Amino acid sequence: MIRLIFYTIILATILGGCARHSPRPPTVYEPTQKERNAADYGPYPSNYKQLITDFFQTRLKDPLSAQYRYVGEPFKWFRRAATPSEVIYYYNVKVFVNSKNSYGGYVGEHKYNFYIRDGQIVDHYDHNEVQKKLDDIDRYLNRNRY
């Protein structure tokens, strides 16, 4: 009898360890259309082109050669968050930037999103940097494949 109880406990422990215990995915709050319409996005950034040009002055090798292609005007945007109080509202500007490298040749357009609030760039998203990171991950995962 003791042997049966012992084996039952061992079996339950083994099977219990195999059970899936997936953590709950984090909840992401997305504001409703009514909340988006009532939100404060700050003043419209009429000087957005100057803000973006100034941003690249210290980040490009030859900032005077930079060519900017704006995709539309700034539009209202928000960053999702875990709770309604953490949602950030701002203006989003999409722009392609092409500039010269150290050899004097243009490198090709890079796509950016700039997030502007109260006359300042609060964040930006470089699509090319994200793609480079994804390419690095892909090379790492595929380096030992036969």
Rosetta constraint file for C-alpha pairs under 8 A:
AtomPair CA 1 CA 5 HARMONIC 6.43 0.50
AtomPair CA 2 CA 6 HARMONIC 6.09 0.50
AtomPair CA 3 CA 7 HARMONIC 6.22 0.50
AtomPair CA 4 CA 8 HARMONIC 6.10 0.50
AtomPair CA 5 CA 9 HARMONIC 6.20 0.50
AtomPair CA 6 CA 10 HARMONIC 6.30 0.50
AtomPair CA 7 CA 11 HARMONIC 6.01 0.50
AtomPair CA 8 CA 12 HARMONIC 6.06 0.50
AtomPair CA 9 CA 13 HARMONIC 6.13 0.50
AtomPair CA 10 CA 14 HARMONIC 6.24 0.50
AtomPair CA 11 CA 15 HARMONIC 6.10 0.50
AtomPair CA 12 CA 16 HARMONIC 5.78 0.50
AtomPair CA 13 CA 17 HARMONIC 6.20 0.50
AtomPair CA 14 CA 18 HARMONIC 6.65 0.50
AtomPair CA 15 CA 19 HARMONIC 6.66 0.50
AtomPair CA 26 CA 82 HARMONIC 7.63 0.50
AtomPair CA 27 CA 82 HARMONIC 5.92 0.50
AtomPair CA 28 CA 80 HARMONIC 6.45 0.50
AtomPair CA 28 CA 81 HARMONIC 5.49 0.50
AtomPair CA 28 CA 82 HARMONIC 4.77 0.50
AtomPair CA 28 CA 83 HARMONIC 7.38 0.50
AtomPair CA 29 CA 80 HARMONIC 5.89 0.50
AtomPair CA 29 CA 81 HARMONIC 5.37 0.50
AtomPair CA 29 CA 82 HARMONIC 5.25 0.50
AtomPair CA 29 CA 83 HARMONIC 5.68 0.50
AtomPair CA 29 CA 84 HARMONIC 6.42 0.50
AtomPair CA 29 CA 87 HARMONIC 7.93 0.50
AtomPair CA 30 CA 80 HARMONIC 5.50 0.50
AtomPair CA 30 CA 81 HARMONIC 7.19 0.50
AtomPair CA 30 CA 84 HARMONIC 7.78 0.50
AtomPair CA 31 CA 35 HARMONIC 5.74 0.50
AtomPair CA 31 CA 36 HARMONIC 6.26 0.50
AtomPair CA 31 CA 80 HARMONIC 7.74 0.50
AtomPair CA 31 CA 84 HARMONIC 7.04 0.50
AtomPair CA 31 CA 87 HARMONIC 7.93 0.50
AtomPair CA 32 CA 36 HARMONIC 6.24 0.50
AtomPair CA 33 CA 37 HARMONIC 6.16 0.50
AtomPair CA 34 CA 38 HARMONIC 6.34 0.50
AtomPair CA 35 CA 39 HARMONIC 5.95 0.50
AtomPair CA 39 CA 89 HARMONIC 7.16 0.50
AtomPair CA 40 CA 89 HARMONIC 6.77 0.50
AtomPair CA 41 CA 76 HARMONIC 6.90 0.50
AtomPair CA 41 CA 89 HARMONIC 5.03 0.50
AtomPair CA 41 CA 90 HARMONIC 4.77 0.50
AtomPair CA 41 CA 91 HARMONIC 6.80 0.50
AtomPair CA 41 CA 117 HARMONIC 6.81 0.50
AtomPair CA 42 CA 90 HARMONIC 6.78 0.50
AtomPair CA 42 CA 117 HARMONIC 5.70 0.50
AtomPair CA 42 CA 118 HARMONIC 5.36 0.50
AtomPair CA 43 CA 117 HARMONIC 7.33 0.50
AtomPair CA 43 CA 118 HARMONIC 6.03 0.50
AtomPair CA 43 CA 119 HARMONIC 7.55 0.50
AtomPair CA 44 CA 74 HARMONIC 7.93 0.50
AtomPair CA 44 CA 91 HARMONIC 7.49 0.50
AtomPair CA 45 CA 74 HARMONIC 7.40 0.50
AtomPair CA 45 CA 91 HARMONIC 7.57 0.50
AtomPair CA 45 CA 116 HARMONIC 7.09 0.50
AtomPair CA 45 CA 117 HARMONIC 7.53 0.50
AtomPair CA 45 CA 118 HARMONIC 7.56 0.50
AtomPair CA 45 CA 119 HARMONIC 5.95 0.50
AtomPair CA 47 CA 51 HARMONIC 6.39 0.50
AtomPair CA 47 CA 119 HARMONIC 7.73 0.50
AtomPair CA 48 CA 52 HARMONIC 6.24 0.50
AtomPair CA 48 CA 74 HARMONIC 7.87 0.50
AtomPair CA 48 CA 93 HARMONIC 7.91 0.50
AtomPair CA 48 CA 116 HARMONIC 7.84 0.50
AtomPair CA 48 CA 119 HARMONIC 7.96 0.50
AtomPair CA 49 CA 53 HARMONIC 6.14 0.50
AtomPair CA 50 CA 54 HARMONIC 6.02 0.50
AtomPair CA 51 CA 55 HARMONIC 6.16 0.50
AtomPair CA 51 CA 120 HARMONIC 7.26 0.50
AtomPair CA 51 CA 121 HARMONIC 7.19 0.50
AtomPair CA 52 CA 56 HARMONIC 6.55 0.50
AtomPair CA 52 CA 114 HARMONIC 7.80 0.50
AtomPair CA 52 CA 121 HARMONIC 7.99 0.50
AtomPair CA 53 CA 57 HARMONIC 6.47 0.50
AtomPair CA 54 CA 58 HARMONIC 7.85 0.50
AtomPair CA 55 CA 59 HARMONIC 7.28 0.50
AtomPair CA 56 CA 60 HARMONIC 5.84 0.50
AtomPair CA 56 CA 63 HARMONIC 6.46 0.50
AtomPair CA 57 CA 63 HARMONIC 5.34 0.50
AtomPair CA 58 CA 63 HARMONIC 7.63 0.50
AtomPair CA 59 CA 63 HARMONIC 7.72 0.50
AtomPair CA 60 CA 99 HARMONIC 7.51 0.50
AtomPair CA 61 CA 100 HARMONIC 7.21 0.50
AtomPair CA 61 CA 101 HARMONIC 6.39 0.50
AtomPair CA 61 CA 102 HARMONIC 6.78 0.50
AtomPair CA 62 CA 66 HARMONIC 7.11 0.50
AtomPair CA 62 CA 99 HARMONIC 6.92 0.50
AtomPair CA 62 CA 100 HARMONIC 6.08 0.50
AtomPair CA 62 CA 101 HARMONIC 7.21 0.50
AtomPair CA 63 CA 99 HARMONIC 7.11 0.50
AtomPair CA 65 CA 99 HARMONIC 5.65 0.50
AtomPair CA 65 CA 100 HARMONIC 6.29 0.50
AtomPair CA 66 CA 97 HARMONIC 6.60 0.50
AtomPair CA 66 CA 98 HARMONIC 5.59 0.50
AtomPair CA 66 CA 99 HARMONIC 4.24 0.50
AtomPair CA 66 CA 100 HARMONIC 7.04 0.50
AtomPair CA 67 CA 97 HARMONIC 5.69 0.50
AtomPair CA 67 CA 98 HARMONIC 5.15 0.50
AtomPair CA 67 CA 99 HARMONIC 6.22 0.50
AtomPair CA 68 CA 95 HARMONIC 6.67 0.50
AtomPair CA 68 CA 96 HARMONIC 5.84 0.50
AtomPair CA 68 CA 97 HARMONIC 4.82 0.50
AtomPair CA 68 CA 98 HARMONIC 6.70 0.50
AtomPair CA 69 CA 95 HARMONIC 5.57 0.50
AtomPair CA 69 CA 96 HARMONIC 5.05 0.50
AtomPair CA 69 CA 97 HARMONIC 6.49 0.50
AtomPair CA 70 CA 93 HARMONIC 7.68 0.50
AtomPair CA 70 CA 94 HARMONIC 6.08 0.50
AtomPair CA 70 CA 95 HARMONIC 4.35 0.50
AtomPair CA 70 CA 96 HARMONIC 6.39 0.50
AtomPair CA 71 CA 93 HARMONIC 7.57 0.50
AtomPair CA 71 CA 94 HARMONIC 5.37 0.50
AtomPair CA 71 CA 95 HARMONIC 5.71 0.50
AtomPair CA 71 CA 96 HARMONIC 7.80 0.50
AtomPair CA 72 CA 93 HARMONIC 7.79 0.50
AtomPair CA 72 CA 94 HARMONIC 7.34 0.50
AtomPair CA 73 CA 93 HARMONIC 6.73 0.50
AtomPair CA 74 CA 91 HARMONIC 5.75 0.50
AtomPair CA 74 CA 92 HARMONIC 5.38 0.50
AtomPair CA 74 CA 93 HARMONIC 4.72 0.50
AtomPair CA 74 CA 94 HARMONIC 7.66 0.50
AtomPair CA 75 CA 91 HARMONIC 5.26 0.50
AtomPair CA 75 CA 92 HARMONIC 5.38 0.50
AtomPair CA 75 CA 93 HARMONIC 6.83 0.50
AtomPair CA 76 CA 89 HARMONIC 7.44 0.50
AtomPair CA 76 CA 90 HARMONIC 6.00 0.50
AtomPair CA 76 CA 91 HARMONIC 4.56 0.50
AtomPair CA 76 CA 92 HARMONIC 6.19 0.50
AtomPair CA 77 CA 89 HARMONIC 5.97 0.50
AtomPair CA 77 CA 90 HARMONIC 5.49 0.50
AtomPair CA 77 CA 91 HARMONIC 5.46 0.50
AtomPair CA 77 CA 92 HARMONIC 5.82 0.50
AtomPair CA 78 CA 87 HARMONIC 6.80 0.50
AtomPair CA 78 CA 88 HARMONIC 5.44 0.50
AtomPair CA 78 CA 89 HARMONIC 4.33 0.50
AtomPair CA 78 CA 90 HARMONIC 5.99 0.50
AtomPair CA 78 CA 91 HARMONIC 7.93 0.50
AtomPair CA 79 CA 87 HARMONIC 5.68 0.50
AtomPair CA 79 CA 88 HARMONIC 5.20 0.50
AtomPair CA 79 CA 89 HARMONIC 6.60 0.50
AtomPair CA 80 CA 86 HARMONIC 7.93 0.50
AtomPair CA 80 CA 87 HARMONIC 5.46 0.50
AtomPair CA 80 CA 88 HARMONIC 7.30 0.50
AtomPair CA 81 CA 86 HARMONIC 5.57 0.50
AtomPair CA 81 CA 87 HARMONIC 5.15 0.50
AtomPair CA 81 CA 88 HARMONIC 8.00 0.50
AtomPair CA 82 CA 86 HARMONIC 6.80 0.50
AtomPair CA 82 CA 87 HARMONIC 7.89 0.50
AtomPair CA 83 CA 87 HARMONIC 6.97 0.50
AtomPair CA 89 CA 117 HARMONIC 7.83 0.50
AtomPair CA 90 CA 115 HARMONIC 6.16 0.50
AtomPair CA 90 CA 116 HARMONIC 5.65 0.50
AtomPair CA 90 CA 117 HARMONIC 5.05 0.50
AtomPair CA 91 CA 115 HARMONIC 5.55 0.50
AtomPair CA 91 CA 116 HARMONIC 5.09 0.50
AtomPair CA 91 CA 117 HARMONIC 6.35 0.50
AtomPair CA 92 CA 113 HARMONIC 6.53 0.50
AtomPair CA 92 CA 114 HARMONIC 5.65 0.50
AtomPair CA 92 CA 115 HARMONIC 4.72 0.50
AtomPair CA 92 CA 116 HARMONIC 6.44 0.50
AtomPair CA 93 CA 113 HARMONIC 5.57 0.50
AtomPair CA 93 CA 114 HARMONIC 5.09 0.50
AtomPair CA 93 CA 115 HARMONIC 6.51 0.50
AtomPair CA 93 CA 116 HARMONIC 7.79 0.50
AtomPair CA 94 CA 111 HARMONIC 7.45 0.50
AtomPair CA 94 CA 112 HARMONIC 5.92 0.50
AtomPair CA 94 CA 113 HARMONIC 4.65 0.50
AtomPair CA 94 CA 114 HARMONIC 6.54 0.50
AtomPair CA 95 CA 111 HARMONIC 5.99 0.50
AtomPair CA 95 CA 112 HARMONIC 5.41 0.50
AtomPair CA 95 CA 113 HARMONIC 6.44 0.50
AtomPair CA 95 CA 114 HARMONIC 7.97 0.50
AtomPair CA 96 CA 109 HARMONIC 5.58 0.50
AtomPair CA 96 CA 110 HARMONIC 5.30 0.50
AtomPair CA 96 CA 111 HARMONIC 4.49 0.50
AtomPair CA 96 CA 112 HARMONIC 6.15 0.50
AtomPair CA 97 CA 108 HARMONIC 7.91 0.50
AtomPair CA 97 CA 109 HARMONIC 5.12 0.50
AtomPair CA 97 CA 110 HARMONIC 5.20 0.50
AtomPair CA 97 CA 111 HARMONIC 6.56 0.50
AtomPair CA 97 CA 112 HARMONIC 7.66 0.50
AtomPair CA 98 CA 106 HARMONIC 6.53 0.50
AtomPair CA 98 CA 107 HARMONIC 6.45 0.50
AtomPair CA 98 CA 108 HARMONIC 5.29 0.50
AtomPair CA 98 CA 109 HARMONIC 4.39 0.50
AtomPair CA 98 CA 110 HARMONIC 6.35 0.50
AtomPair CA 99 CA 106 HARMONIC 5.33 0.50
AtomPair CA 99 CA 107 HARMONIC 6.24 0.50
AtomPair CA 99 CA 108 HARMONIC 7.27 0.50
AtomPair CA 99 CA 109 HARMONIC 7.77 0.50
AtomPair CA 100 CA 104 HARMONIC 5.33 0.50
AtomPair CA 100 CA 105 HARMONIC 5.04 0.50
AtomPair CA 100 CA 106 HARMONIC 4.21 0.50
AtomPair CA 100 CA 107 HARMONIC 6.04 0.50
AtomPair CA 101 CA 105 HARMONIC 5.71 0.50
AtomPair CA 101 CA 106 HARMONIC 6.25 0.50
AtomPair CA 101 CA 107 HARMONIC 6.39 0.50
AtomPair CA 110 CA 126 HARMONIC 7.63 0.50
AtomPair CA 110 CA 127 HARMONIC 7.25 0.50
AtomPair CA 110 CA 128 HARMONIC 6.21 0.50
AtomPair CA 111 CA 126 HARMONIC 6.35 0.50
AtomPair CA 111 CA 127 HARMONIC 5.59 0.50
AtomPair CA 111 CA 128 HARMONIC 6.75 0.50
AtomPair CA 112 CA 124 HARMONIC 6.96 0.50
AtomPair CA 112 CA 125 HARMONIC 5.56 0.50
AtomPair CA 112 CA 126 HARMONIC 4.77 0.50
AtomPair CA 112 CA 127 HARMONIC 6.00 0.50
AtomPair CA 113 CA 124 HARMONIC 5.52 0.50
AtomPair CA 113 CA 125 HARMONIC 5.03 0.50
AtomPair CA 113 CA 126 HARMONIC 6.76 0.50
AtomPair CA 114 CA 121 HARMONIC 6.63 0.50
AtomPair CA 114 CA 122 HARMONIC 7.93 0.50
AtomPair CA 114 CA 123 HARMONIC 6.21 0.50
AtomPair CA 114 CA 124 HARMONIC 4.39 0.50
AtomPair CA 114 CA 125 HARMONIC 6.52 0.50
AtomPair CA 115 CA 121 HARMONIC 5.70 0.50
AtomPair CA 115 CA 122 HARMONIC 5.75 0.50
AtomPair CA 115 CA 123 HARMONIC 5.23 0.50
AtomPair CA 115 CA 124 HARMONIC 5.81 0.50
AtomPair CA 116 CA 120 HARMONIC 5.43 0.50
AtomPair CA 116 CA 121 HARMONIC 4.42 0.50
AtomPair CA 116 CA 122 HARMONIC 5.62 0.50
AtomPair CA 116 CA 123 HARMONIC 7.31 0.50
AtomPair CA 117 CA 121 HARMONIC 6.53 0.50
AtomPair CA 117 CA 122 HARMONIC 6.50 0.50
AtomPair CA 126 CA 130 HARMONIC 6.71 0.50
AtomPair CA 127 CA 131 HARMONIC 6.32 0.50
AtomPair CA 128 CA 132 HARMONIC 6.14 0.50
AtomPair CA 129 CA 133 HARMONIC 6.31 0.50
AtomPair CA 130 CA 134 HARMONIC 6.29 0.50
AtomPair CA 131 CA 135 HARMONIC 6.10 0.50
AtomPair CA 132 CA 136 HARMONIC 6.15 0.50
AtomPair CA 133 CA 137 HARMONIC 6.25 0.50
AtomPair CA 134 CA 138 HARMONIC 6.15 0.50
AtomPair CA 135 CA 139 HARMONIC 6.11 0.50
AtomPair CA 136 CA 140 HARMONIC 6.11 0.50
AtomPair CA 137 CA 141 HARMONIC 6.13 0.50
AtomPair CA 138 CA 142 HARMONIC 6.07 0.50
AtomPair CA 139 CA 143 HARMONIC 5.72 0.50
